Amino acid sequence: GMDPQHRYWFPIIGYNYRMTNMQAAIGLAQLERIEWFIERRREVAGWYDAALKSLPVLRPAEAAWAKNSYWLYSICVDEETDRDLLMSDLLARGIETRPFFYPMHQMPPYLDPAHATYPVATGLAAQGLSLPSSANLSKQDVAWIASMLEECLEKQCGEKMSCRR
């Protein structure tokens, strides 16, 4: 289990393999539309890619052989940018974001000081956030979210975006 007071933090090893009959029925109904969901989320991701290309964020990459379903549209900010403050500023503007998940090596059940520090995983977890990525977003929604992200980054980095990579 997840700690109810600490979002996405798992102090003990847990599992949840249960699915109710209702969840299974909804899942089967959703599977009938999976191709639409994937294509729609890819369209939303394309809007984000275009809207964020001039901002100092690292956007998702996709290899030629891969097809990202964009369950989440995740970005990374520079080390000079306070990711948590950015998320708070976006929330104040009505935009809910999600931090990257904590690395497994930082979870209490797997914590072992003798092991390596895993700097890449640690850095990604500290600098990554996911933006709204619903299939119901419009191009205007994405443009507004991007403009609010730019405004929040400018607030932290200054008008010249000094924290640009």
N, C-alpha and C positions, 0 to 999 in steps of 0.2 A: 501494500500500500502506500498510496500518496498521502502526504501530510495535508490535512484540510486547512492548516494555517499557512502553508508555504507551497504555492502553486508549482506544480511539476517537480516537486521534491519527494523522493522516495526513500525514507529512512529504513525501511525493511523490504525484503524481497517479497513480492506479492504476485498475484495473478488474477485474471478475470477472464475466464473462458466462457462465461455464461451469456446466452442470448435468449431473450424471450421469444415466444411464438410471434408476437406482434413485431418485434424487431426483425425477425427473419422474413416476415411477409413484406415489410417495408423495404428491406434489402433486396428481395427478389423483384419488387416493383421498380426499384431504382436501377437494377441491372438492365432492365429493358431500355433504359435511357442513357446507359453509360457512355456510349459514343457521343451523344449530344453534350453530356456534362463535360467530357474531356475536351471536345472541340471548343466549347464555350469558354472553359477556363483557359485554354490556350489563347483564345482571342483576347480575353481580359489580360493575360500575361503580355501579349503583344502590345496592348495599349500602355501597360506599365513600362515595358522596355522603351517605348518611344518617349513617354513622358518623363522618365527618370534618366535618360542617357546623358544629360548635361549636369546631373547632380553628383556630388562626391560620395557615391555609394557603389558597392559591388553588387551587380545584379546576377540573377541565375544564368548559368551557361548551359548550353545543350549541345552535346556531341552530335555529329551528323547521323550517327547510327541509333540515336536515342530519341524517345518521344516522351517528354515530361508531361505528366498529367496535371501539374500545378495544384496539387492538394493545398499547398501554401505557396504564396509568392513571397519569397524571403530575400532580404538584402543584408549586407554588412556595412557598417559605418566605420570610419577611421578611428584609430585609437584615441585621437584627440577629441572625438565626439563622445559625449556622455550618453550612451545608448538608453539608459534608464530615464534620464531627464528628457530625452527625445520622445520616448514612449509616453511619458507623463504629459508633455506638451501636446502631443497628438491627441491623447485622450481628452484633454481640456477642450480640444476643438471638435470632439465628438467622433474621433477615429480610434477604434479599438485595435491594438496590435498585440502580438504575442512574442515573447522572447524565444530565442532558440532554446532547445531542451538542454538541461544540464548534462555535461559529459558523464558517462557511466563511472569513470574513475573517481568522480567527486561524490558519488552517492555513498552514504554510510555503509551499506552492506559490502561494498567493493573497495572502500577506502583502505589503502595500504601505503604508508609513507615510504616504504622501501621501493615502491615501483616508480617508474618514470613519471614526469609531470604532464606529458602529452600537450605540449604548448599549442599545437594547431587546434585541437579540440577545445582547449581552454579559451583560446582567442576567439574562435568562432562563437562559442557560447556567450562570451562577454560582449561581442560586437554585433551579433546577429539579431534581427527581428523580422517578423512576418507581418505583412500588410494584409488588409482585408482582401479576400480572393474569391468571394462568392460568385457563382455563375450568374447571379442576379444583378451584378454590378453593371452599370452602363458606362459608356465611354466618358460621359460627363462626370460620373462618380469618380472614375480613375483620375481624370484630369484634376478634379478638386482635391482628391487625396494627395496627388503629386504636388499640387501648389501649396497645400498645407505642410507637407514634408519639407519642401523648399523653404518655406517661411520659418519653420522650426529649426532647420539647419542654419539658416542665416542668423537666427537669434543666437545660436551657440557659436558659430564660426565667424560671424561678421559678414558684411555685405559682399566681400570679395571671396567668400567661401575659403578662408585660409586653411581650413582643414582638408582641402581637396587632396586626393592621393597624388 
